[in-house]
Amino acid sequence: MLKNLNKLGGKLVIEFSRAYTNEADAEDAKLSTLEAPPGVQSSQISSFKGEKFLPNWITSLTYLKDLILSDAFSILKFIGQEFLGITDNTTNMDVVVAFPKLLILELSWCPQLEEWEDIKIQGQDTIRAMPKLKCLKIDSCNKLKELPHRLISKATSLEELSFSEHIPSLSFNVQGSSVQQPSNLQLLNINSFMGKSMPNWILSLNHLIMIQIKNTFDLEDLPYEDIEAEEADTITVIPKLESLSIVSCDKLQVLPKQLLRKAPRLKKLEIKATRLLEESIMVDQQLMLHIEEIHINGTQLMHQSRRS
C-alpha cells in the first residue's frame, strides 16, 4: 500500500483507465486499497468510475493543500458527510477538523451528481471544515440540485468561488437557519449557469471585488433588493465590488439600477450582450458616472460629462 511510503510528500496523482467498465465495486476497491501516505500535500484523482466519492483514508491527509478531482466520478450521484470524516458514530461532543490545511478544492465532471450532503445542523458547532480553503471550483456537475450551505460557510478563508459548465442551481440547501455566506469571498466566477435568476445571497458578499458571469443563456434577472425610499441614501450593495463582467447572457435585458448606483467602488463594467441590454445601459448612464471604465460590446463608453 502507498501509505507505507511514509516519507513521501509532494504530489500524488492517481489516474484510472479511461476505458469503459461496469465494475464500479472493483473501482471503489482499488481506490480504497491504495491508501496514500499521510505527508502528501497535493493530490489529483482522474477518470475514476466508482460509485463512492472518496475513500476513508482521504481524511487522514492532514497536510493536503490541493485536492483536484478532474474528469472523475462519472457515475457518482451522492457526496456524503464521510468526505469530512463524519460518520454515523460521530456525536455532538466530537470535534472534527476536516482538511485543516487544504487551500484548493476542484471538483469537475461529475455529470450524474445530484446531491452534496450538508453538515447536519445539530453537529455544526463542533465541526471545522477546510478552515484555510482559498479556492473552490465546481465544474460540469449539471445535475447538482443544491450547494452545501453549512460546508461552504465553514470555509471562512474562501476567496474564490467558481462554477462552470451547465450548473443547474446556485441555491443553498438551508434547513432551520439563515444563509451565512463565506465572509471573505473576493472573486465569484459563474460560467454556463442554467437558471433564470441569480440568487440574492450574492448581495450579502461584502468583501466581493470581482464578479464574472459568462454564457448564462437563460439568465433573465440579476439579484436585487427592495430598498425603502428613506433608506436609499444610506444603503450600499456589495460595497467593495470593483469589477463586473457580463458576457453572452442573451435574455438579460436590464441591469438593476440598484446595482449600478449602490456599488460605490465599482470601477469597471464590461458587457457583451444583446442590443436591448445595450440600449438599457445607455439610458441609465447618469447612474454610472462613478464607474471609470465601461465597455459595451467591445466599445468603451464615454460619459457625456467627460466629453464636454
PEZIKA-V960893 format. One record per backbone hydrogen bond with DSSP energy under -0.5 kcal/mol. CO is the residue of the C=O (numbers start at 1). NH is the residue of the N-H. Records with the same first field share a line. If there is no record, write none. Layout:
CO->NH ; NH
This chain:
1->4
2->5
4->6
5->8
10->41 ; 42
12->14 ; 44
13->15
14->16 ; 46
22->24
23->27
24->28
25->29
26->30
27->31
28->32
29->33
30->34
31->35
34->2 ; 3
35->3
37->40
38->63
41->65 ; 66
42->12
43->68
44->14
45->70
46->16
48->73 ; 74
55->58
56->59
57->60
58->61
60->62
61->64
65->103 ; 104
66->43
67->69 ; 106
68->45 ; 70
69->108
70->47
71->47
73->76
77->114 ; 115
78->80
79->117
80->83
81->84 ; 86
82->85
85->87
87->90
91->94
94->96
96->98 ; 128
98->130
99->102
103->134 ; 135
104->67
105->137
106->69
107->139
108->72
110->113
114->145
115->79 ; 117
120->123
121->124
123->126
124->127
126->96 ; 128
127->129
128->98 ; 130
130->133
134->159 ; 160
135->105
136->162
137->107
138->164
139->109
140->110
141->144
147->149 ; 173
148->152
149->153
150->154
151->155
152->155
154->156
155->158
159->186 ; 187
160->136
161->189
162->138
163->191
164->140
166->168
167->194
171->147
172->174
179->181
182->185
186->209 ; 210
187->161
188->190 ; 212
189->163
190->214
192->166 ; 167
196->220 ; 221
199->202
200->203
201->204
202->205
203->238
204->206
205->208
209->242 ; 243
210->188
211->245
212->190
213->247
214->192
215->217
216->219
220->253
221->198
225->227
228->231 ; 232
229->232
231->234 ; 235
238->241
242->267 ; 268
243->211
244->270
245->213
246->272
247->215
249->252
251->253
256->259 ; 260
257->261
258->262
259->263
262->237 ; 264
263->266
267->293
268->244
269->295
270->246
271->297
272->248
274->278
275->279
276->280
277->281
278->282
279->283
280->284
282->285
284->287
285->288
286->289
288->291
290->292
293->269
294->296 ; 301
295->271 ; 297
296->299
299->296
303->306 ; 307
304->307 ; 308
